[in-house]
């Protein structure tokens, strides 16, 4: 699988979210990835980072590294993410991106749409399963869902 270039990732987010400039798109991408890395297990964050351009992957890896640096968590990797809902998710993204919670939700939704075309369908499916229902609603109903339906059809 080819890794999407960072410029392509940020320009797609900028265009779809109708952001005024590339810096705004980069802030939205970074804020969403860092918040996502807090919410999902470290292993899933590692897999996601491996399929992202290095500039984007660094945001996720920084959060995972902070978990390992914490004395309370140094002995093990997190097998689940922090527990917070859509309100907490939006609040963290808004704080990081210096925007409103409504804008944070809109930009995160756009980012997930771009992410869906940047990573494997299997990874999107794992992400879908790792998130609570209210945050999951920000994800596109794209390739991950098609894979679930195909498997169900073969199993049934």
C-alpha positions as CSV (number, residue, x, y, z in Angstrom):
1,X,0.0,0.0,0.0
2,X,1.3,3.4,-0.9
3,X,1.5,6.0,1.8
4,X,-0.3,9.2,1.0
5,X,2.0,12.2,0.9
6,X,1.6,14.7,3.7
7,X,1.0,17.6,1.3
8,X,-1.8,15.6,-0.3
9,X,-3.4,14.7,3.1
10,X,-3.4,18.3,4.3
11,X,-4.5,19.8,1.0
12,X,-7.5,17.4,0.9
13,X,-8.4,18.3,4.5
14,X,-8.0,22.0,3.6
15,X,-10.2,21.7,0.5
16,X,-13.0,19.5,2.0
17,X,-13.2,21.5,5.2
18,X,-12.9,24.8,3.3
19,X,-10.1,26.0,5.6
20,X,-8.4,29.3,4.8
21,X,-4.9,28.0,4.5
22,X,-2.6,25.0,4.9
23,X,-1.6,25.9,8.5
24,X,-5.2,25.5,9.5
25,X,-5.4,22.2,7.8
26,X,-2.2,21.0,9.5
27,X,-3.5,22.1,12.9
28,X,-6.8,20.2,12.3
29,X,-4.8,17.0,11.2
30,X,-2.4,17.2,14.1
31,X,-5.1,18.0,16.7
32,X,-7.3,15.1,15.5
33,X,-4.5,12.6,15.3
34,X,-3.2,13.5,18.8
35,X,-6.7,13.3,20.3
36,X,-7.3,10.0,18.5
37,X,-4.1,8.6,19.8
38,X,-5.3,9.3,23.3
39,X,-8.6,7.6,22.7
40,X,-7.4,4.3,21.0
41,X,-5.1,1.6,22.2
42,X,-1.4,2.2,21.6
43,X,-1.1,-0.8,19.3
44,X,-3.8,0.6,17.0
45,X,-2.2,4.0,17.1
46,X,1.1,2.4,16.1
47,X,-0.5,0.6,13.1
48,X,-2.2,3.8,12.0
49,X,1.0,5.8,12.3
50,X,2.7,3.2,10.1
51,X,0.3,3.9,7.3
52,X,0.5,7.7,7.5
53,X,3.1,10.1,6.1
54,X,5.9,10.7,8.7
55,X,4.8,14.2,9.4
56,X,1.3,13.0,10.4
57,X,2.5,9.8,12.1
58,X,4.7,11.9,14.5
59,X,1.6,13.4,16.1
60,X,0.3,9.9,17.0
61,X,3.7,8.6,18.1
62,X,4.3,11.6,20.3
63,X,1.2,10.8,22.3
64,X,2.1,7.1,22.5
65,X,5.6,7.9,23.7
66,X,4.1,10.1,26.5
67,X,2.2,7.1,27.7
68,X,5.4,5.1,27.9
69,X,7.2,8.0,29.7
70,X,4.6,8.1,32.4
71,X,5.9,6.3,35.5
72,X,2.5,4.7,36.1
73,X,2.3,3.3,32.6
74,X,5.9,2.6,31.8
75,X,5.6,-1.1,32.7
76,X,3.0,-1.8,30.0
77,X,1.5,-0.6,26.8
78,X,-2.1,0.6,26.9
79,X,-4.4,-2.0,25.5
80,X,-7.3,0.5,25.6
81,X,-7.6,4.2,25.2
82,X,-8.6,6.9,27.6
83,X,-12.4,7.0,28.1
84,X,-14.0,10.1,26.8
85,X,-17.1,10.7,24.6
86,X,-17.7,12.9,21.6
87,X,-17.9,16.1,23.8
88,X,-14.5,15.3,25.3
89,X,-13.1,14.4,21.8
90,X,-14.4,17.7,20.4
91,X,-13.1,19.7,23.3
92,X,-9.6,18.3,23.1
93,X,-9.4,18.8,19.3
94,X,-10.8,22.4,19.7
95,X,-8.2,23.2,22.4
96,X,-5.3,21.8,20.3
97,X,-6.5,23.4,17.0
98,X,-7.6,26.7,18.7
99,X,-11.1,26.5,17.3
100,X,-14.6,26.0,18.4
101,X,-16.0,22.5,19.3
102,X,-18.4,22.7,16.4
103,X,-15.5,23.4,14.0
104,X,-13.5,20.7,15.6
105,X,-16.2,18.1,15.0
106,X,-16.6,19.3,11.4
107,X,-12.8,19.2,10.7
108,X,-12.4,15.8,12.4
109,X,-15.2,14.4,10.3
110,X,-13.5,15.7,7.2
111,X,-10.1,14.4,8.4
112,X,-11.6,10.9,8.9
113,X,-13.0,11.0,5.3
114,X,-9.5,11.7,4.0
115,X,-8.0,9.1,6.4
116,X,-10.4,6.5,5.0
117,X,-8.6,6.8,1.6
118,X,-5.1,7.0,3.2
119,X,-5.1,3.8,5.2
120,X,-6.3,0.2,4.7
121,X,-9.9,-0.8,5.0
122,X,-8.9,-3.3,7.7
123,X,-7.3,-0.5,9.8
124,X,-10.5,1.7,9.4
125,X,-12.5,-1.2,10.6
126,X,-10.3,-1.7,13.6
127,X,-10.6,2.1,14.3
128,X,-14.4,1.9,14.0
129,X,-14.5,-1.0,16.6
130,X,-12.2,0.9,19.0
131,X,-14.3,4.0,19.2
132,X,-17.6,4.6,21.1
133,X,-20.7,5.1,19.1
134,X,-20.9,8.9,19.4
135,X,-17.3,9.4,18.1
136,X,-17.8,6.5,15.5
137,X,-20.5,8.6,13.8
138,X,-17.7,11.0,12.6
139,X,-16.2,8.2,10.5
140,X,-17.3,7.8,6.9
141,X,-19.4,4.8,6.0
142,X,-16.7,3.9,3.4
143,X,-14.5,1.0,2.8
144,X,-14.4,-0.4,6.3
145,X,-18.1,-1.0,6.3
146,X,-18.0,-2.6,2.8
147,X,-15.5,-5.1,4.2
148,X,-17.8,-5.9,7.1
149,X,-20.8,-6.5,4.8
150,X,-18.7,-8.7,2.5
151,X,-17.6,-10.9,5.4
152,X,-21.1,-11.1,6.8
153,X,-22.3,-12.2,3.4
154,X,-19.7,-15.0,3.2
155,X,-20.4,-16.1,6.8
156,X,-24.2,-16.1,6.5
